[in-house]
């Protein structure tokens, strides 16, 4: 009895704490006595598991929100402009507001005005007694500090295609198939008043009979919608949504029609992108514009810098083309998505036509005012929308190519199996 009294029971008498022989978890404190008038926190201190932008990221959009995600649910009342701060250049405070998303456990700092271009900033989530805390009152053990440098681009939201979003290909001037069968994981939209495949009228039953004129009907996982088959009566709305999406990523000065998306960074001439081009093989989120054409050769890398919602827009005042290549592992054009980039957030606008040459590994959605051609061996994660501008007349040509709408399976021959994102 003497050992029991001087051990655990003695601790109970001294501190008056009903939890027995344990110590109080104060989020890093080793004290066994909670502060007077407070409820002892329980559990372990939270940690900041990721930041967005990532530490030492460069080329960050000047209107970018700054995020930190935590290991556990946080107390929203502790996430303020006093506990989540951004400074730059140097120690100059950045004015802004903070919010907290309980579902994703993410705190966000939104600057009141665009950040200065080409400037290094420091973000800090403050810990300790006066810092951020979880719902149990545990404080972040130490400050979470990271830095990033802005570029000159402005981040934008992805275009909203509305009812047109489920279509893998669309055409306002017919569909042509050549060389062999192609695969389309998604719906097909034919907007011509008299829709055709290989110059043969498309029946209400689908494409197969009409495409057999040359013997190469595509394999389609979805539905073919056209003036001959529009069970929901949505054809006019779909066409309008497609045109709205096209104009939403059109520069205000056009061409071919005046749009609403300004502030793009001019792509250096010559407008050849990819491996071997001068400083134009890697792009961070933003809007990029060429008053002439865009040609892609080799590998073009799109770096989202850890932001899964990062949007890339490439505007061409004329054509978009890729260099022809050969089957893997031989050299061919590739678009590479890294650090969270998704094809669903990559948009290519051609004021005239787009030609994706042999064995290109394409990523992103093409919206062309006129025609789109996918040649032999092309694989694409993303939509191909020809004649997307209301004044355009766009045909689609498929030659032994493979395409998936974001969200659909992606199983092109000879390439890794996955899901188009």
C-alpha positions in Angstrom: 0.0 0.0 0.0 2.8 2.4 0.7 4.2 2.0 -2.9 0.8 2.6 -4.4 0.2 5.8 -2.3 3.6 7.3 -3.2 3.2 6.4 -6.9 0.2 7.0 -9.1 -2.2 7.9 -6.2 0.3 10.5 -4.9 0.3 12.2 -8.4 -3.5 12.3 -8.3 -3.4 14.1 -4.9 -0.8 16.6 -6.0 -2.3 17.8 -9.3 -5.9 17.0 -8.8 -6.1 15.6 -12.3 -8.5 12.6 -12.9 -6.5 11.2 -15.8 -4.2 9.2 -13.5 -0.5 9.0 -14.2 -0.3 10.5 -17.7 1.0 13.9 -18.8 -1.0 16.6 -20.3 -0.6 17.0 -24.1 -0.3 20.7 -24.6 0.8 20.6 -28.3 4.5 20.3 -27.5 4.7 21.4 -23.8 6.1 18.9 -21.3 4.2 20.5 -18.4 2.0 18.2 -16.4 -0.2 21.0 -15.3 -2.7 22.7 -17.7 -3.1 26.5 -17.7 -5.6 27.7 -15.1 -9.1 27.9 -16.4 -8.5 25.9 -19.6 -9.5 22.5 -20.8 -6.5 20.2 -21.5 -6.0 19.5 -25.2 -5.9 15.9 -26.2 -4.0 14.1 -28.9 -0.9 15.2 -30.8 0.0 18.5 -32.3 -1.1 19.1 -36.0 1.4 19.5 -38.8 1.3 21.3 -42.2 1.5 18.3 -44.6 1.7 20.3 -47.8 1.8 23.8 -49.2 0.6 25.3 -52.5 2.7 26.8 -54.1 5.4 24.4 -53.0 8.5 25.6 -51.3 11.0 27.3 -53.8 8.4 27.2 -56.6 9.1 29.6 -59.4 6.8 31.2 -62.1 3.9 31.3 -59.7 0.8 33.2 -61.0 0.6 36.7 -59.7 -3.1 36.2 -58.6 -2.4 32.8 -57.0 -4.0 31.9 -53.7 -1.5 30.5 -51.1 -2.6 27.3 -49.4 -1.5 25.0 -46.5 -3.1 21.7 -45.8 -3.0 20.2 -42.3 -2.8 16.7 -40.9 -6.0 17.1 -38.9 -9.0 19.3 -38.6 -8.2 22.8 -37.4 -10.0 25.4 -35.4 -11.1 28.0 -38.0 -11.0 30.8 -35.4 -7.3 30.4 -35.1 -6.6 30.8 -38.8 -6.4 34.6 -39.3 -4.1 37.1 -41.0 -2.1 37.1 -37.8 -1.4 33.4 -37.9 -1.2 33.0 -41.7 1.0 35.7 -43.1 2.7 36.4 -46.4 5.6 38.9 -46.9 7.5 40.2 -49.9 9.6 41.6 -51.1 11.7 41.0 -48.0 9.6 41.6 -44.8 7.0 43.8 -46.4 3.6 42.5 -45.3 1.1 41.4 -48.1 -2.5 42.5 -47.4 -5.0 39.8 -47.7 -7.7 37.6 -46.2 -7.8 34.0 -44.9 -10.3 31.2 -45.1 -10.4 27.6 -44.0 -12.0 24.6 -45.8 -13.0 22.0 -43.1 -13.5 19.3 -45.7 -10.0 19.4 -47.1 -8.4 20.8 -43.9 -6.8 23.6 -46.0 -6.1 27.2 -45.0 -6.0 29.8 -47.8 -4.5 33.2 -47.9 -5.9 35.5 -50.7 -4.0 38.6 -51.4 -6.0 41.8 -51.7 -4.2 42.7 -55.0 -2.1 40.8 -57.5 1.3 39.9 -56.2 4.3 41.8 -57.7 5.7 39.9 -60.7 9.2 38.4 -60.5 9.3 38.7 -56.7 10.2 36.3 -54.0 7.6 35.9 -51.2 7.6 34.1 -47.8 4.6 32.5 -46.4 4.3 31.6 -42.7 1.8 29.5 -40.7 2.5 30.5 -37.2 2.7 27.9 -34.4 3.1 28.0 -30.7 0.7 29.4 -28.1 -0.5 32.3 -30.3 -0.5 30.3 -33.5 -2.9 28.0 -35.3 -4.5 25.1 -33.3 -6.6 22.0 -34.0 -10.1 21.5 -32.7 -8.7 20.0 -29.5 -6.6 23.0 -28.8 -3.2 21.5 -29.8 -1.0 24.2 -31.3 1.2 23.7 -34.4 4.5 22.9 -32.7 6.7 25.3 -34.8 6.2 27.9 -37.6 5.8 26.4 -41.0 7.7 28.7 -43.4 8.1 28.4 -47.2 9.0 30.6 -50.1 8.1 31.0 -53.7 8.8 33.4 -56.6 6.2 34.8 -58.9 6.3 34.9 -62.7 4.3 37.3 -64.8 1.3 35.2 -65.7 -2.3 35.4 -64.3 -4.1 32.2 -63.2 -7.6 31.7 -64.6 -10.5 29.3 -64.2 -11.0 26.5 -66.8 -13.6 27.2 -69.4 -17.1 25.8 -68.6 -18.3 23.7 -71.6 -21.7 23.1 -70.0 -23.6 20.3 -71.9 -20.7 20.0 -74.4 -18.3 18.6 -71.7 -19.0 14.9 -72.3 -18.0 15.0 -76.0 -14.6 13.6 -77.1 -14.9 15.0 -80.6 -17.2 17.5 -82.2 -17.5 18.7 -85.8 -19.6 21.2 -87.7 -18.5 19.9 -91.1 -18.5 16.1 -90.9 -16.2 13.3 -89.8 -13.6 11.5 -91.8 -11.8 8.3 -90.9 -8.7 7.0 -92.7 -6.1 4.3 -92.5 -7.8 2.1 -89.9 -10.1 2.2 -86.9 -9.8 4.9 -84.2 -11.1 4.8 -80.6 -13.1 7.5 -78.8 -13.9 7.2 -75.1 -16.7 9.7 -74.8 -19.6 11.0 -76.8 -19.5 12.3 -80.4 -21.1 15.5 -81.5 -21.9 16.2 -85.2 -23.4 19.6 -85.7 -23.7 19.9 -89.5 -27.3 20.2 -90.7 -26.7 17.0 -92.7 -24.1 15.1 -90.6 -21.9 12.7 -92.4 -19.0 10.3 -92.0 -16.8 9.9 -95.0 -19.3 12.0 -97.0 -22.1 9.5 -96.3 -25.1 10.7 -94.3 -25.1 9.6 -90.7 -28.3 7.7 -89.7 -30.1 8.0 -86.4 -28.6 4.7 -85.3 -25.1 6.0 -85.2 -21.9 6.2 -87.2 -21.1 2.6 -88.2 -23.0 2.4 -91.5 -21.9 5.7 -92.8 -18.2 5.3 -91.8 -18.1 1.9 -93.6 -17.9 3.8 -96.9 -14.2 3.6 -96.4 -14.2 0.6 -94.1 -12.9 2.3 -90.9 -15.7 3.0 -88.4 -14.4 4.2 -85.0 -14.9 2.4 -81.7 -17.1 4.8 -79.6 -17.9 4.2 -75.9 -20.5 7.0 -75.8 -23.4 8.3 -77.8 -23.4 10.0 -81.2 -25.6 13.2 -81.0 -26.5 15.0 -84.3 -29.5 16.6 -85.9 -30.6 13.0 -86.8 -30.4 11.9 -83.2 -31.1 14.3 -80.4 -33.3 12.5 -77.9 -33.1 15.2 -75.2 -33.5 18.1 -77.6 -30.3 19.7 -76.4 -28.4 20.2 -79.7 -28.9 24.0 -79.8 -27.8 24.4 -76.2 -24.7 22.1 -76.7 -23.7 24.2 -79.7 -24.1 27.4 -77.8 -22.1 26.1 -74.8 -19.3 25.1 -77.2 -19.1 28.5 -78.7 -19.2 30.2 -75.3 -16.3 28.0 -74.2 -14.3 29.0 -77.3 -14.9 32.7 -76.8 -14.1 32.5 -73.1 -10.4 31.7 -74.0 -10.3 34.1 -77.0 -8.2 37.2 -76.6 -10.3 40.4 -76.6 -8.7 41.5 -79.9 -9.5 38.1 -81.5 -9.0 36.5 -84.0 -11.3 35.1 -85.3 -13.9 36.6 -83.0 -13.6 39.0 -80.0 -13.4 37.1 -76.7 -13.0 37.9 -73.1 -9.6 36.5 -72.0 -6.8 39.0 -71.9 -3.6 39.3 -70.0 -1.7 36.6 -71.9 2.0 36.3 -72.1 3.3 36.5 -75.6 5.2 33.4 -76.7 8.6 34.3 -78.0 9.2 34.0 -81.8 9.7 31.6 -83.4 6.7 30.0 -81.7 8.2 26.5 -81.6 7.6 24.8 -78.2 9.2 21.7 -76.8 12.7 20.2 -76.4 15.3 22.2 -78.2 13.4 25.5 -78.3 15.0 28.4 -76.5 13.4 28.7 -73.1 10.1 27.4 -74.3 10.1 23.7 -73.2 8.5 24.2 -69.8 5.5 26.3 -68.8 3.9 27.1 -65.5 0.1 27.9 -65.1 -1.1 30.9 -67.1 -2.2 32.2 -70.4 0.1 32.2 -73.4 -0.5 33.8 -76.7 0.9 33.5 -80.2 -0.2 36.0 -82.8 0.8 33.4 -85.5 1.0 29.7 -85.2 2.2 27.2 -82.6 4.4 24.3 -83.4 5.3 21.7 -80.8 8.3 19.4 -81.2 9.9 17.0 -78.8 8.8 17.1 -75.2 6.8 20.0 -73.8 6.4 20.1 -70.0 3.5 21.7 -68.2 4.3 22.1 -64.5 1.3 22.7 -62.2 3.7 23.3 -59.2 1.6 21.1 -56.9 -1.7 22.8 -57.8 -4.2 20.2 -59.0 -6.5 23.1 -60.2 -3.8 24.9 -62.2 -5.0 26.0 -65.6 -2.9 26.4 -68.8 -4.3 28.2 -71.9 -2.4 28.5 -75.2 -3.9 30.8 -77.7 -2.9 30.6 -81.4 -3.8 33.3 -83.9 -3.5 30.7 -86.6 -2.7 27.0 -86.4 -1.6 24.5 -83.8 0.6 21.7 -85.1 3.0 19.0 -83.7 6.0 17.5 -85.4 5.6 14.0 -86.8 7.3 11.1 -85.0 7.6 7.4 -84.8 6.2 4.7 -82.5 7.6 4.5 -78.9 10.5 4.2 -78.0 11.5 6.1 -81.2 11.4 10.0 -80.9 8.0 11.6 -81.1 6.2 14.7 -79.8 5.0 14.5 -76.2 3.2 16.8 -73.8 4.2 16.0 -70.3 2.1 16.9 -67.2 4.0 17.2 -63.9 3.4 18.2 -60.3 -0.4 17.9 -60.4 -1.1 19.1 -63.9 -4.2 17.6 -65.5 -5.2 17.4 -69.1 -8.7 18.6 -68.2 -7.1 21.9 -67.2 -5.1 22.4 -70.3 -6.7 24.3 -73.2 -5.4 24.9 -76.7 -7.2 27.4 -79.0 -6.6 27.5 -82.7 -8.0 30.5 -84.6 -7.9 28.3 -87.7 -7.0 24.5 -87.7 -5.1 22.0 -85.6 -3.0 19.1 -86.9 -1.7 16.5 -84.4 0.9 14.5 -86.3 1.9 10.9 -86.1 2.5 9.2 -82.8 2.2 12.4 -80.8 1.3 11.9 -77.1 -1.2 14.8 -76.7 -2.6 16.2 -73.5 -5.3 18.8 -73.2 -8.4 20.1 -75.0 -8.2 21.6 -78.4 -10.9 24.1 -79.5 -10.4 25.0 -83.2 -12.3 27.5 -85.2 -11.9 25.3 -88.3 -10.6 21.7 -88.7 -8.8 19.2 -86.5 -6.7 16.2 -87.8 -5.4 13.4 -85.6 -3.0 11.3 -87.7 -1.7 7.8 -87.3 -0.8 6.6 -83.8 -1.8 9.8 -82.0 -3.0 9.4 -78.4 -4.9 12.2 -76.7 -6.2 12.7 -73.2 -8.6 15.6 -73.9 -11.3 16.8 -76.2 -11.0 17.7 -79.9 -13.6 20.3 -80.8 -13.6 21.4 -84.5 -15.7 24.4 -85.6 -16.0 25.5 -81.9 -16.4 29.1 -83.0 -20.0 29.8 -84.2 -18.5 31.3 -87.5 -16.2 28.4 -88.1 -16.7 25.3 -90.2 -14.8 22.4 -88.7 -14.4 18.8 -89.8 -12.7 16.1 -87.8 -10.3 13.6 -89.4 -9.2 10.5 -87.5 -6.4 8.2 -88.7 -5.8 5.2 -86.4 -5.8 7.5 -83.4 -7.0 7.2 -79.8 -8.8 9.8 -77.6 -10.4 9.9 -74.2 -12.5 12.5 -72.5 -11.2 13.5 -69.0 -12.7 11.1 -66.5 -12.7 8.2 -69.0 -10.4 5.2 -69.2 -7.1 5.8 -71.0 -5.7 2.7 -72.6 -3.9 3.7 -75.9 -1.8 0.9 -77.5 1.8 0.7 -76.3 1.3 3.3 -73.5 0.6 2.9 -69.8 -3.0 2.1 -68.8 -4.8 4.6 -66.6 -7.6 7.2 -66.5 -7.6 10.4 -68.4 -7.7 13.3 -65.9 
